[in-house]
Amino acid sequence: MCSGRVDPAFVLKAFSKGIDGVFIGACHLNECNYIANGNYHTLTMVLLFKRVLEHIGLNPQRLRIQFMSGAEANVFVESTNDFVKTVKKLGPLGIAEGLDKDTLNSKLAEVTKLIPYIKVAMREKLATRLESHEEYEKYDQVFTKEEIDKLFAEIISYYIDPEKCQACTTCARRCPAEAIISAKGQIHIVDQEKCIKCGTCFEVCPPKFRAVTKIVGASVPPPLPEDQRAVVRKGKEKEVA
């Protein structure tokens, strides 16, 4: 399997299952068997999530990528043995960092939920590509601790303005997480617990309504009670007036 198929969710799932370290083997840069160069994508993903692990209080050394070819068994053996030694020295996941099991699982679950948001927010840097192994060390500066802290401090949320929603169901039909509570003739509501912050609802809401609002780093207004969600059609509203 191409290393480009290694999604951050796979890494976080391994940690949530109690794995103490994740090792990813990839082809040498510029030597992709599938001509897709997925290993570049995996490299930037690993560097990004090392910073994310650091942000939630886990040692970033628990995640490693190593480039090698199928013929380099010696590199595989040496690198995996070295990684095992490193992880053993770090100790059990969470315990070594002073995080109890519930806190650790909560942090991992929250980051997993935010993966679509992180990918969108960091899409330009995730596309960063250097041209040779000689430049590999420069990748350490692609993502900084400060920008990751800012990323989490300014998390985006989406809210449907009850004054503008016309219950067209476009956002509900397009939401990949089924996080829009919708019913015929009723103002739609974003279920913040299910929302993955991908921004799809914001993008597909018809321009004539502009009902979806993007909220940055602030709390979302509470949803309307169910008995107050009936939509007043704009045309009928004018007739009553």
PLY file of the C-alpha trace (Angstrom):
ply
format ascii 1.0
element vertex 241
property float x
property float y
property float z
element edge 240
property int vertex1
property int vertex2
end_header
0.00 0.00 0.00
1.24 3.49 -0.84
2.25 5.46 2.25
0.10 8.27 0.87
-2.92 6.26 2.03
-1.93 6.67 5.67
-4.52 9.08 7.00
-4.05 10.95 10.30
-7.14 9.11 11.55
-5.21 5.82 11.29
-2.42 7.22 13.47
-4.81 8.61 16.08
-6.80 5.36 16.13
-3.62 3.42 16.89
-2.87 5.73 19.82
-6.46 5.53 21.05
-6.10 1.74 21.12
-3.13 2.09 23.46
-0.29 1.72 20.96
2.80 3.47 22.37
4.30 4.50 19.02
3.51 4.59 15.31
6.16 3.87 12.69
5.50 4.58 9.00
7.71 3.17 6.26
7.69 5.00 2.93
9.47 4.91 -0.41
12.38 7.28 -0.93
11.34 10.76 -2.02
11.26 11.02 -5.83
11.04 7.22 -6.09
7.29 6.67 -6.04
6.13 3.37 -7.57
2.72 4.85 -8.37
3.97 8.16 -9.84
1.66 9.90 -7.35
4.38 10.85 -4.86
2.13 10.06 -1.93
5.19 9.86 0.30
5.51 13.66 0.17
1.95 13.94 1.45
2.70 11.43 4.21
5.82 13.32 5.24
4.00 16.62 5.71
1.17 14.83 7.49
3.63 13.25 9.92
5.37 16.56 10.60
2.02 18.28 11.15
0.78 15.61 13.54
4.03 15.58 15.47
3.15 19.18 16.33
-0.43 18.18 17.09
0.78 15.45 19.45
2.99 18.01 21.13
0.00 20.36 21.46
-2.11 17.78 23.30
0.74 16.81 25.60
2.18 13.71 23.91
5.83 13.25 22.98
6.17 13.77 19.18
8.88 11.10 19.08
6.08 8.54 19.31
5.43 9.12 15.59
8.14 8.48 13.00
8.46 8.18 9.24
11.38 6.40 7.59
12.18 6.34 3.89
13.46 3.09 2.37
13.13 0.84 -0.63
11.90 -2.75 -0.71
15.49 -3.87 -1.15
16.78 -2.13 1.98
15.98 -4.73 4.60
18.90 -3.51 6.68
17.41 0.01 6.83
14.05 -1.42 7.88
15.57 -3.55 10.64
17.84 -0.82 11.96
15.18 1.91 11.89
12.44 -0.19 13.50
14.79 -1.46 16.21
15.87 2.10 16.94
12.24 3.24 17.07
11.32 0.43 19.47
14.18 1.46 21.76
13.02 5.08 21.63
9.43 4.19 22.51
10.50 1.89 25.34
12.61 4.69 26.74
9.62 7.08 26.55
7.40 4.63 28.45
3.69 3.82 28.15
1.54 6.24 26.16
0.02 8.96 28.32
1.43 7.67 31.59
4.91 8.92 30.69
3.41 12.32 29.82
1.32 12.57 32.99
-2.05 12.05 31.27
-4.62 9.71 32.75
-6.48 7.35 30.42
-9.74 9.34 30.28
-7.97 12.64 29.57
-5.81 11.04 26.89
-8.77 9.39 25.15
-10.72 12.64 25.29
-7.88 14.59 23.67
-7.38 11.97 20.95
-11.12 11.83 20.22
-11.32 15.60 19.92
-8.37 15.78 17.52
-9.79 12.91 15.45
-13.04 14.84 15.12
-11.08 17.89 13.95
-9.10 16.11 11.20
-11.22 17.52 8.32
-10.88 21.02 9.80
-7.11 20.63 10.23
-6.71 19.40 6.65
-8.64 22.37 5.27
-6.89 24.92 7.47
-3.44 23.53 6.64
-4.02 22.47 3.03
-1.41 24.84 1.56
1.38 23.72 3.87
0.34 20.08 3.56
1.10 20.47 -0.15
4.66 21.61 0.61
7.20 19.63 -1.35
10.99 19.74 -1.33
12.93 18.13 -4.09
15.54 15.96 -2.43
16.63 14.13 0.71
19.31 16.77 1.16
16.56 19.30 1.90
14.71 16.94 4.23
15.83 18.69 7.42
14.11 21.89 6.29
10.76 20.19 6.73
11.09 20.57 10.51
10.26 24.24 10.06
7.17 23.74 7.90
4.88 23.67 10.93
5.62 25.65 14.07
4.33 25.14 17.60
2.94 28.68 17.59
0.77 28.21 14.52
-0.59 24.89 15.80
-1.48 26.54 19.12
-3.21 29.29 17.14
-4.99 26.72 14.97
-6.60 25.14 18.03
-7.29 28.48 19.72
-9.19 29.73 16.67
-11.24 26.66 15.87
-13.99 27.35 13.37
-17.62 26.49 14.05
-20.66 26.82 11.81
-24.05 28.18 12.82
-27.28 28.46 10.86
-28.90 31.87 11.32
-32.59 31.25 12.16
-33.47 34.63 10.61
-32.12 33.54 7.23
-32.69 29.78 7.01
-35.48 28.82 4.60
-35.29 25.06 5.19
-34.16 24.29 1.65
-32.31 21.17 3.00
-29.26 21.80 0.76
-26.84 21.83 3.69
-28.44 18.76 5.29
-28.21 16.77 2.06
-24.57 17.69 1.46
-23.23 17.38 5.02
-20.79 14.41 5.04
-21.25 13.86 8.78
-25.05 14.11 8.84
-24.63 16.86 11.42
-27.54 19.03 10.23
-30.81 18.56 12.09
-33.49 19.23 9.48
-37.20 18.77 9.01
-39.65 20.01 6.42
-40.60 23.62 7.08
-38.28 23.94 10.06
-35.15 26.01 10.61
-32.09 23.76 10.34
-29.69 23.28 13.25
-26.01 22.29 13.24
-25.40 19.50 15.75
-22.09 20.76 17.14
-21.24 17.34 18.60
-21.41 15.70 15.17
-20.01 18.60 13.14
-16.53 17.92 11.73
-16.01 21.58 10.76
-15.34 20.80 7.11
-17.20 23.91 5.91
-19.41 22.08 3.40
-22.60 23.66 4.76
-21.05 27.12 4.49
-20.02 26.51 0.88
-23.29 25.00 -0.38
-25.80 27.28 1.34
-27.58 29.13 -1.53
-26.24 32.68 -2.01
-29.78 34.08 -1.87
-30.04 32.90 1.76
-26.49 33.07 3.16
-27.87 31.39 6.28
-24.70 29.60 7.40
-22.30 31.70 9.46
-18.67 30.91 10.17
-17.67 31.56 13.79
-13.97 31.72 14.67
-12.69 31.00 18.18
-15.97 31.83 19.92
-18.93 29.97 21.35
-21.90 29.16 19.14
-25.33 30.58 20.02
-27.69 27.97 21.47
-30.12 26.37 19.02
-33.77 27.42 18.96
-36.19 25.21 20.92
-38.02 22.74 18.66
-41.36 24.54 19.05
-39.82 27.76 17.67
-38.23 26.37 14.50
-41.09 26.89 12.06
-39.85 28.76 8.97
-41.61 31.95 7.94
-41.24 32.11 4.16
-39.90 35.42 2.96
-42.71 35.84 0.46
-45.43 35.18 3.03
-43.73 37.44 5.54
-44.15 40.36 3.13
-47.80 39.49 2.53
-48.52 39.58 6.29
-46.75 42.92 6.58
0 1
1 2
2 3
3 4
4 5
5 6
6 7
7 8
8 9
9 10
10 11
11 12
12 13
13 14
14 15
15 16
16 17
17 18
18 19
19 20
20 21
21 22
22 23
23 24
24 25
25 26
26 27
27 28
28 29
29 30
30 31
31 32
32 33
33 34
34 35
35 36
36 37
37 38
38 39
39 40
40 41
41 42
42 43
43 44
44 45
45 46
46 47
47 48
48 49
49 50
50 51
51 52
52 53
53 54
54 55
55 56
56 57
57 58
58 59
59 60
60 61
61 62
62 63
63 64
64 65
65 66
66 67
67 68
68 69
69 70
70 71
71 72
72 73
73 74
74 75
75 76
76 77
77 78
78 79
79 80
80 81
81 82
82 83
83 84
84 85
85 86
86 87
87 88
88 89
89 90
90 91
91 92
92 93
93 94
94 95
95 96
96 97
97 98
98 99
99 100
100 101
101 102
102 103
103 104
104 105
105 106
106 107
107 108
108 109
109 110
110 111
111 112
112 113
113 114
114 115
115 116
116 117
117 118
118 119
119 120
120 121
121 122
122 123
123 124
124 125
125 126
126 127
127 128
128 129
129 130
130 131
131 132
132 133
133 134
134 135
135 136
136 137
137 138
138 139
139 140
140 141
141 142
142 143
143 144
144 145
145 146
146 147
147 148
148 149
149 150
150 151
151 152
152 153
153 154
154 155
155 156
156 157
157 158
158 159
159 160
160 161
161 162
162 163
163 164
164 165
165 166
166 167
167 168
168 169
169 170
170 171
171 172
172 173
173 174
174 175
175 176
176 177
177 178
178 179
179 180
180 181
181 182
182 183
183 184
184 185
185 186
186 187
187 188
188 189
189 190
190 191
191 192
192 193
193 194
194 195
195 196
196 197
197 198
198 199
199 200
200 201
201 202
202 203
203 204
204 205
205 206
206 207
207 208
208 209
209 210
210 211
211 212
212 213
213 214
214 215
215 216
216 217
217 218
218 219
219 220
220 221
221 222
222 223
223 224
224 225
225 226
226 227
227 228
228 229
229 230
230 231
231 232
232 233
233 234
234 235
235 236
236 237
237 238
238 239
239 240
